[in-house]
Amino acid sequence: MVIPNTSSFGGFFLLGFSEQPLLEMTLFVITVVFYLLTLLGNMAIIILAHLDPRLHTPMYFFLTHLSLMDLCYTTSTVPQLLFNLQGPGKIISYGGCVGQLYVSLAMGSAECILLAVMAVDRYMAVCRPLHYATLMHPHICWQLAATTWLTGLASSLVQTVLITRVPLCGRNVIDHVFCEVPVLLKLACVDTTFNQMELFLVSALLLLVPLTLILISYSCIGQAVWKIKSHEGRQKALGTCFSHLVVVFLFYGTAMAAYLQPTAATFQNQDKFMALLYGIVTPALNPFIYTLRNKDMKGALRKMIGKD
């Protein structure tokens, strides 16, 4: 790829996989497929949860917010990625890069917290069934959802402001597929030790604290399920938790691999493939994970398409 005169361009060049045109063509097709699956799957969940009265429960309320976050995240990154993959013009404006950075950070941070809220909801449903309607009242659910969104947006604002204040001294060639804090810090022409430590601490806080809450919730759920004598009762209790656990595994596994490992530990292009995995594949899989084993969701889908 030929890079124009960097002194006369105010944006960034996202190199991606420029040296592998065949790989770029393959990734373009794969990305289109997964993006369409993300749009269709998550929009279907939002519409079904809104239209079907059987899905007017806290679990599906939070699931619609998860779907909305996935839609916002992928829409902030994938269209630009597709543009860069289909030709040699791998550019993104400065405003576009900052906007992509802010939205992706906000949605990623909010999703960490939301997954913990969903784990608490499952704990209430399994361990406190008699008080569930009171503890997870719609008003409380709205408060939890609002807190999740506001925390993600506020955290991302701080991160974005800090990174925009780091001087780049004209460097604008990003060896990555998205605009992310770690790769932007590599362009800095000053010492970024503070920024790297701040990024690590915030990432650890947003990833490990909610994950700890999730593990505690499922530890209590496991103890409660163990006390259930009937096999059918155990299956019913675990059935509502299985999908959430799979989503947690996918999201936290890829996010922690990307943000909590030392830079020196990654080999060439590993961080790019990891970004594609948690930024494109995971949001597309979430709707299918929640619908394939969910009788209520499948019933609502059949009803909507007129087969019920």
Order of alpha helices (4+ residues) and beta strands (2+ residues): beta-alpha-alpha-beta-alpha-alpha-alpha-beta-alpha-alpha-alpha-alpha-alpha-alpha
